[in-house]
Amino acid sequence: MKSLIIITALLSCSSIAFAQQKKPNKTKTPPPKIKPAPKVIPPPPISKVPDMYKEQCYIYNSEKTKDALINQTKTYVEYGWSGENARMIIERKEYDPVKEKEAQEKGYSLVWNETAQYINGKYKIDKNILTIIPDKSDQFQSQKFKLIYKGKTKEVDYLQDDENNKYTIGECPLPVISM
């Protein structure tokens, strides 16, 4: 009988202790109201900036024959790429065209004397005259170029220096950095 009481007591305690309790119903909050999307304002139209101050490069090639050698000089004038900065690049090459042709026919190439000189400075444009003022004014002289425009537009066609040499639009070389 003792065992019956103990079993009954255990059953009554176990049903109370381990029974699952029912959770109260929670009320769900309603979803937030959807606001209409704001009106999208289109961006303002893009207007083209005048090309007066874009980077411009002009090239003049000259060749002079002395004895059997040809002296080739390329002069680059570059301005408008950063504020008032300007640069002149003078490349000189001296070669013999006969020996150059013979070397190409035999399948090898000759190395000739080539030099490049970079002259940095500032520029200003006044009354259709481009003036390049070198940073080292004690070593180099200021250069003046006449701006020749295409028709009645504000687009420069070519430059003309004091000796009436024609500088046409071209691609300037990048400076070489040696370590």
N, C-alpha and C positions, 0 to 999 in steps of 0.2 A: 504494500500500500504506500509505503514511503516512496517507492520508486514511481508510482503513479502520480503522486503529488509533485515530485520533482520534474517529471516529464511535462505535466500540465503547466507548471510554473515556467518551464523553459519555453514551451510553445507559446504561451501567452506573452512572455517577454520578447521573444524573437519576432513575433508578428508586430509588436509595437515598435521595436527598435529599428527594424530593417524595412519597414513598409515605405513605399514611395509616397511622398506627399504631392498632392495636386497643386500646381502653381496657379496663381490667379491670372485671369486673362488680362493681358496688357492691351491697351488701346493703341492702335497704330496712328502715328501722326500723319496728317494728309501731306502729300508732296507739295513742295513750294510752287507757287504760281509762276508760270513761265512768262517772262517779260518779252515783249517783241524786240527783235534785234534792232539796234540803233541804225539809222540810215548811214550808209557808207558814203563819205564825201570823196568824190574822185580827186586825184592829185591834180595840181595845176598843170597846164600844158607846158611841155619842155620847150624852151626857146633856145635856139642855137647861139652860143657865145661867139662873138666875132673872132675870127682867126688872126687878129692883128698881132697877138702876142704868143702865137704858137712857135714851136721850135722850127727854125728854118736853116737850111744848109745850102750853100752855093759853092760851085766848083769851077776852077779855071785851070785848064791843062795847057802847058807850053812845052815845046821840044825845040832844042837847039842842037845843031850838028857842029862838032868841033873835031877836026881830023877824021878818024874813023869811028869816034864815039858819039853817042847820042845822049845829051843831057835832058832828061825828062823831069819837069817840075809840075806838081799838082798842088794848088793852093785852095784850101777849104776855108770858107767864112761861115761861122755858125753863131747865131744869136737867138735870143728869145726863149731859151729853155729854162731859165731860173732867174726871175727878177730882171736885173739889168746886165746879167753876165753874158759875155761873148767870148769866142775863141777863134783863133786863126791857126790852121795846121798847114805847115809847109813840108811836103814830102819831095825829096830829091832822089833821083836814080840815074846812074850813069852806066851805060852798057854798050857793047859792040854788037850791032844787029847781024853781022856776017858770022861771027863766032857763035852767037846765040842760035842762028839757024842751023849751023853745022852740028852743034851739040844736040839739038832736038832731033835731027836726022839720025844721029848715032844712038839716041835713046837715053841721053843723060842731060842734066841741067846744070847750068853755071850759076854761081852765086855772085851777084854784082853788088857794088857799094850802094846801099840805100840808107837814107837818113830821114828822120821825121822830127819836126820841131813844133811844139805846142806853145802858143802864145795866148795866155789867158788875160782877160781884161773886162772892161765894161763897154756898153754901147749906148748911144743916144741917137734918136732920129729927129732931125729938125729940118723942115722945109724940103722933104724928099731926099735928104742927104743922111746916110748912115755913117756915123763916126765911131770907130773902134779905138778905145783908149786902153793901151796895154797896162797891166799892173806894174810892170817893170819899165816905166817910161824912160829910165836912163839907158836901157839897152835897146829898146824898140821904139819906133816912131808911130804916131797915131796914123790910122789909115782912114780915108774917106771914100765912100762909094755912093754913086747916084742910084736911087731906086727907080727902076723902070716898071711901070704898072701895065697890066693887061687891059687894053681898051680903057673904058671908063670905070672899071672896078677898082676896089681897094686891094686886089691881090697882086703881089709883086711877081713880075715875070722873070726878071733877071737883074743883076747888079752890074754897074759899070764903074771901074776905078779911074784914077787920074790919067792913066795911059790908054784909056778906052778899051781895056780888056773886058770881055764879057764873061761874067760869072753866072752859070746856069744852075738851075735847081738840081740837086743830087743828094746822095746819101753820104753822110760824114762817118769816118771811122771812129770807133770807140777808143778811148785812151788805153794804152798798154801799161799794165802795172807789173813791174819786175820786182822780185824778192831777192 
